[in-house]
Amino acid sequence: MTPRTSSFVHADVCKLPVGIIGGGYAGMAAAVELTRHGVPAVVLERSTVLGGRARCVHTDGYALDNGQHLLLGAYTELLRLMRFLRVPPRVLERRALELRTASGELHFLAARAPAPWHLALGLWRAHGLDWNERLACLRLMRLLRRKRPLPEPLRSVTELLAYTRQPERLNRLLWHPLCISALNTRPEEACAHTFQHVLQDSLGAAAPASEFLVPRCDLSELFPVPAARFLGSHGARVHVSATVKAIRPLSEGGFMLEGTGFIETRVGHLIIAVAPYHVEPLLAPLLPKYPELVKRIQNIEYRPISTTWFHPGADWRTPHPILALTQGPAQWLFDRSAFGDPQGLWALVASASEPASAEAHTTAVWQQLRRELDRPLSPPKWARTVTERRATFACLPEFERPPIRTPMPGVFLAGDYLDPRYPATLEAAVRTGIVAARTILRGMSKRAS
Ligand SMILES: Cc1cc2nc3c(=O)[nH]c(=O)nc-3n(C[C@H](O)[C@H](O)[C@H](O)COP(=O)(O)OP(=O)(O)OC[C@H]3O[C@@H](n4cnc5c(N)ncnc54)[C@H](O)[C@@H]3O)c2cc1C
């Protein structure tokens, strides 16, 4: 698969920095991994802030998370890097897995017990489930906990739910909202295997893996900014407002990076850590003999996420700071005042649906809120919908992840769309950054020995 050219395997390239295009979670994870092993890295990020799709948006004097990101205890690699960077644990609020619908129809709280008893006891005590629904939950969890792949004909989440005879009400209250928010893809088209992996590594693992970790700080401060501080104090370089426009392979080995906002830079290896829709102009000229890889990335489908922010009126109260919504368009409500947000905003997240317009969506979510909380609310003091149209790739059964190592020697990809196990998440992005960095490190140590 990977041809080697003699020009590239020049001893000199190992002394050059590794170039990383993109300062999102994938690119910054790769840079930290290389730097902590003593390999110099240079990160080029075209935006003015680090963090990519997980960033802070400033609007009307408010500082907002562009998507109300939620982490899980199962994000082992991101959490490991945060510990390494000494990010204080208080930036994340840890909460036991709790699913409480705004309507009060369902309330599940994982018990304080070792796995799998935290779920079994939680189900036993759950409010709003009959015995048939409890047994159906256990049936699905038993299938998902198996380390074996799912039976072959099962492709979509809808097929998986039908196969395990989930009652319609349970689908509506639990599985559909979980699938849409975890995979950003509707159950009828979402990949059953990826859903299995998410549930296996969270609900099916030790109790802390299923905990919700809610950021109490700006998303850049969660990881990319502490990472940049570490890189800066260990000899690596991070440039923002630096757009790479061309990559020129050099006959003497390595690559010349050209663009705006930075001085032409020669690098030995390269990690292209941009979103898939930005890959083509960078990768296609390097891979004229492999158009199928570029095409595969170009053909990726995307799904949007809309987040509606409300500055609540004085009479706005929730029974719990995180509520599941079941009537659409939004699936989750977060009362940010419970997470140290001085603005005290409410965020309502609607995954996998394209709003006709921001105004229409804001109105629809406002009506949904009143309906599901089932009481009159004074109008919000301020409201805004932020839609990321290409928020994540569509997690479809037929989507085969491109490889991290490209056919061009010395060129690697990193990003949430490459991890074979997870949907587009911060954890998937970080994992692929680490894999790309470790592959380079292994290659270097082989050449040195
Ligand atoms: C609204 C929304 C809500 C989400 N909610 C969650 C959630 O709750 N939990 C979760 O785990 N995940 C969530 N995600 C997914 C998560 O944000 C992404 O999976 C992750 O941020 C992707 O990181 P990445 O590094 O792969 O790519 P990106 O974040 O896209 O980073 C790529 C970077 O490359 C830069 N770049 C592009 N082209 C160039 C160039 N030519 N030169 C230099 N730089 C370039 C870009 O500016 C960008 O900073 C959400 C995403 C969105 C949009």
The ligand as an ORCA input file, in Angstrom:
! r2SCAN-3c Opt
* xyz 0 1
  C     -21.820     22.028     16.787
  C     -20.936     20.881     17.159
  C     -21.201     20.161     18.315
  C     -20.390     19.074     18.657
  N     -20.613     18.421     19.843
  C     -19.730     17.487     20.260
  C     -19.841     16.909     21.559
  O     -20.750     17.236     22.337
  N     -18.903     15.995     21.931
  C     -17.860     15.642     21.123
  O     -17.019     14.838     21.533
  N     -17.738     16.157     19.869
  C     -18.636     17.074     19.425
  N     -18.491     17.641     18.191
  C     -17.448     17.120     17.285
  C     -16.070     17.731     17.570
  O     -16.139     19.130     17.709
  C     -15.164     17.390     16.385
  O     -15.196     15.996     16.196
  C     -13.711     17.800     16.613
  O     -13.633     19.134     17.071
  C     -12.947     17.641     15.314
  O     -11.589     17.976     15.508
  P     -10.531     17.875     14.339
  O      -9.233     18.324     14.899
  O     -10.620     16.538     13.696
  O     -11.023     18.897     13.201
  P     -11.307     20.497     13.275
  O     -11.802     20.851     14.611
  O     -12.143     20.776     12.103
  O      -9.858     21.127     13.103
  C      -9.273     21.355     11.842
  C      -8.511     22.669     11.893
  O      -7.798     22.835     10.654
  C      -7.786     24.211     10.334
  N      -7.486     24.339      8.891
  C      -8.257     23.965      7.833
  N      -7.609     24.206      6.674
  C      -6.396     24.746      6.996
  C      -5.276     25.200      6.227
  N      -5.266     25.146      4.891
  N      -4.201     25.711      6.889
  C      -4.183     25.773      8.251
  N      -5.214     25.346      9.029
  C      -6.305     24.827      8.413
  C      -9.190     24.662     10.720
  O      -9.258     26.072     10.887
  C      -9.417     23.892     12.023
  O      -9.012     24.629     13.158
  C     -19.310     18.699     17.816
  C     -19.052     19.426     16.654
  C     -19.841     20.515     16.326
  C     -19.522     21.304     15.084
*
